[in-house]
């Protein structure tokens, strides 16, 4: 399990400051490539904006890499305030782009810092937090008579059915948190008098929401 929180999914919030629109879009980003691809997509979506100001933090805790840019705003008034909010959020593997549509009136350096800070705070405040946990993907072939009972058993142990193939038997593809698969296997053996066992075919990671 990751020792830091990260965003569960992309989120967007908008504020208006003296007729200028500040649209903050925040997203999970697990690598430099993911962060750059996200920034590129936002810049393409808002290609007509005055500025698209990016910032990101990769990793978490004491092992992080950071990036920010003012994207043409006066030095230190845009990217740095956004990055400062990310630093204080407790989030890792996170990227944000604050898009500005100029409203016709200059805000001054202090006004810009305040606006970019508040726009980033709006998405950080509202985004659902998550942790990254290791999961096993497993396959299990079962008789039709076991189908409903095994669905209930999988759910009880935190598992989800990813795929079902109905042939002579039913072949299930299941996903479990690594720490929960052992309990499922034990109960599965008891249910089937030792005849059934799930086979691990892959180990990966998934995001799990935290309250």
C-alpha positions as CSV (number, residue, x, y, z in Angstrom):
1,X,0.0,0.0,0.0
2,X,1.3,3.5,-0.8
3,X,2.4,5.5,2.2
4,X,0.9,8.7,0.7
5,X,-2.4,9.8,-0.8
6,X,-3.1,10.5,-4.4
7,X,-6.1,11.7,-6.4
8,X,-8.7,9.0,-7.2
9,X,-9.6,10.6,-10.6
10,X,-9.5,13.8,-12.6
11,X,-11.5,16.8,-11.3
12,X,-12.1,20.3,-12.5
13,X,-13.1,23.5,-10.7
14,X,-13.5,27.1,-11.8
15,X,-13.3,30.5,-10.1
16,X,-13.8,34.1,-11.4
17,X,-11.4,36.8,-10.3
18,X,-12.1,40.3,-11.6
19,X,-13.6,38.9,-14.8
20,X,-10.7,36.5,-15.4
21,X,-11.7,32.8,-15.5
22,X,-9.3,30.4,-13.7
23,X,-10.1,26.8,-14.5
24,X,-8.1,24.3,-12.4
25,X,-7.9,20.7,-13.7
26,X,-6.3,18.1,-11.4
27,X,-5.4,14.5,-12.3
28,X,-3.5,11.5,-11.0
29,X,-0.1,11.2,-12.7
30,X,2.2,8.2,-11.8
31,X,5.1,9.2,-14.1
32,X,6.7,12.1,-15.9
33,X,5.2,10.8,-19.2
34,X,1.7,10.7,-17.7
35,X,2.1,14.2,-16.2
36,X,3.3,15.6,-19.5
37,X,0.6,13.9,-21.5
38,X,-2.1,15.3,-19.1
39,X,-0.6,18.8,-19.5
40,X,-0.6,18.5,-23.3
41,X,-4.2,17.4,-23.3
42,X,-5.3,20.4,-21.2
43,X,-3.3,22.8,-23.4
44,X,-5.0,21.4,-26.5
45,X,-8.4,21.5,-24.9
46,X,-7.9,25.2,-23.9
47,X,-5.7,26.3,-26.8
48,X,-7.4,29.7,-26.9
49,X,-6.7,30.5,-23.3
50,X,-4.4,33.2,-22.2
51,X,-2.3,30.8,-20.1
52,X,-2.2,27.1,-19.1
53,X,-0.1,26.9,-15.9
54,X,1.1,23.4,-15.0
55,X,2.5,22.0,-11.8
56,X,3.1,18.4,-10.6
57,X,4.5,16.3,-7.9
58,X,5.6,12.7,-8.7
59,X,6.1,10.2,-5.9
60,X,5.2,11.1,-2.3
61,X,6.5,11.4,1.2
62,X,10.3,12.1,1.2
63,X,10.8,10.8,-2.3
64,X,9.4,13.3,-4.8
65,X,10.2,15.2,-8.0
66,X,8.5,18.5,-8.8
67,X,7.8,20.7,-11.7
68,X,6.0,24.0,-12.4
69,X,5.9,26.7,-15.0
70,X,4.4,30.2,-15.2
71,X,3.5,29.8,-18.9
72,X,4.0,33.5,-19.6
73,X,2.6,35.0,-16.4
74,X,5.1,37.1,-14.5
75,X,7.8,35.0,-12.8
76,X,6.7,33.4,-9.6
77,X,3.1,34.4,-9.8
78,X,1.4,31.3,-11.2
79,X,3.3,28.0,-11.3
80,X,5.0,28.4,-7.9
81,X,1.7,29.2,-6.1
82,X,0.1,26.1,-7.7
83,X,3.0,23.9,-6.7
84,X,3.0,25.3,-3.2
85,X,-0.7,24.2,-2.8
86,X,0.1,20.7,-4.1
87,X,3.0,20.5,-1.6
88,X,0.7,21.3,1.3
89,X,-2.1,18.9,0.2
90,X,-0.4,15.7,1.2
91,X,-1.0,14.3,-2.3
92,X,1.6,12.6,-4.4
93,X,1.5,11.5,-8.1
94,X,-0.6,14.5,-8.8
95,X,-0.7,17.1,-11.7
96,X,-2.6,20.3,-12.1
97,X,-3.1,22.8,-14.9
98,X,-4.7,26.1,-14.1
99,X,-6.1,27.7,-17.2
100,X,-6.7,31.4,-17.4
101,X,-8.9,33.4,-19.7
102,X,-7.9,37.1,-19.3
103,X,-10.8,39.2,-18.2
104,X,-9.6,42.6,-19.4
105,X,-8.1,43.9,-16.2
106,X,-4.6,43.4,-14.8
107,X,-4.5,41.7,-11.4
108,X,-1.0,42.7,-10.4
109,X,1.5,40.2,-9.0
110,X,-0.2,39.8,-5.7
111,X,-3.6,39.3,-7.3
112,X,-2.2,36.6,-9.6
113,X,-0.5,34.7,-6.8
114,X,-3.8,34.8,-4.9
115,X,-5.9,33.7,-7.9
116,X,-3.7,30.8,-8.9
117,X,-3.5,29.7,-5.2
118,X,-7.2,29.8,-4.8
119,X,-7.9,28.0,-8.0
120,X,-5.6,25.2,-7.1
121,X,-7.0,25.0,-3.6
122,X,-10.5,24.6,-5.0
123,X,-9.6,21.3,-6.8
124,X,-7.3,20.1,-4.0
125,X,-10.1,20.6,-1.5
126,X,-12.7,18.7,-3.5
127,X,-10.7,15.8,-5.0
128,X,-11.4,12.3,-3.7
129,X,-8.3,10.9,-2.1
130,X,-7.1,7.3,-2.7
131,X,-4.3,4.9,-1.9
132,X,-2.5,2.6,-4.4
133,X,-2.6,-1.0,-3.2
134,X,-1.3,-4.2,-4.8
135,X,-3.8,-6.6,-6.2
136,X,-3.8,-10.1,-7.6
137,X,-5.7,-11.0,-10.8
138,X,-6.8,-14.7,-10.5
139,X,-8.7,-17.2,-12.7
140,X,-11.1,-19.8,-11.4
141,X,-13.1,-22.5,-13.2
142,X,-16.2,-23.6,-11.4
143,X,-19.4,-25.7,-11.9
144,X,-22.5,-23.7,-12.6
145,X,-23.9,-24.9,-9.2
146,X,-21.2,-22.9,-7.4
147,X,-21.7,-19.6,-9.3
148,X,-23.9,-17.6,-6.9
149,X,-22.1,-18.8,-3.8
150,X,-18.7,-17.9,-5.1
151,X,-19.9,-14.4,-6.2
152,X,-21.0,-13.8,-2.6
153,X,-17.7,-15.3,-1.3
154,X,-15.6,-13.1,-3.5
155,X,-17.5,-9.9,-2.5
156,X,-17.1,-10.9,1.2
157,X,-13.3,-10.9,0.7
158,X,-13.1,-7.6,-1.1
159,X,-12.9,-9.2,-4.6
160,X,-14.5,-8.1,-7.8
161,X,-15.4,-10.2,-10.9
162,X,-13.6,-8.7,-13.9
163,X,-14.8,-11.2,-16.5
164,X,-17.0,-14.3,-16.9
165,X,-16.9,-17.0,-19.6
166,X,-19.8,-19.4,-19.7
167,X,-18.9,-22.7,-21.3
168,X,-19.0,-26.3,-20.0
169,X,-17.9,-24.7,-16.7
170,X,-17.8,-21.0,-15.7
171,X,-14.4,-19.4,-15.9
172,X,-14.2,-16.3,-13.7
173,X,-11.5,-13.6,-13.7
174,X,-11.3,-12.1,-10.3
175,X,-9.4,-9.2,-8.7
176,X,-8.5,-9.2,-5.0
177,X,-6.3,-7.0,-2.8
178,X,-3.2,-9.1,-2.2
179,X,-3.9,-9.3,1.5
180,X,-7.4,-10.6,1.0
181,X,-6.9,-13.4,-1.5
182,X,-5.6,-15.9,1.1
183,X,-8.9,-15.7,3.0
184,X,-10.9,-16.2,-0.1
185,X,-8.8,-19.3,-1.0
186,X,-9.3,-20.8,2.4
187,X,-13.1,-20.3,2.3
188,X,-13.2,-21.6,-1.3
189,X,-11.4,-24.8,-0.4
190,X,-13.9,-25.3,2.5
191,X,-16.9,-24.6,0.2
192,X,-15.7,-27.0,-2.4
193,X,-14.3,-29.7,-0.2
194,X,-10.8,-28.9,-1.4
195,X,-11.6,-29.2,-5.1
196,X,-11.4,-25.5,-6.1
197,X,-8.5,-23.0,-6.0
198,X,-8.0,-19.7,-7.9
199,X,-4.9,-19.4,-10.0
200,X,-3.0,-16.1,-9.8
201,X,-2.2,-14.9,-13.4
202,X,-1.1,-11.3,-12.7
203,X,-0.1,-8.9,-9.9
204,X,-0.6,-5.2,-10.4
205,X,-1.9,-2.2,-8.5
206,X,-5.2,-0.3,-8.2
207,X,-6.5,2.8,-6.5
208,X,-8.8,2.5,-3.5
209,X,-10.8,5.5,-2.3
210,X,-10.2,6.6,1.3
211,X,-12.7,8.6,3.3
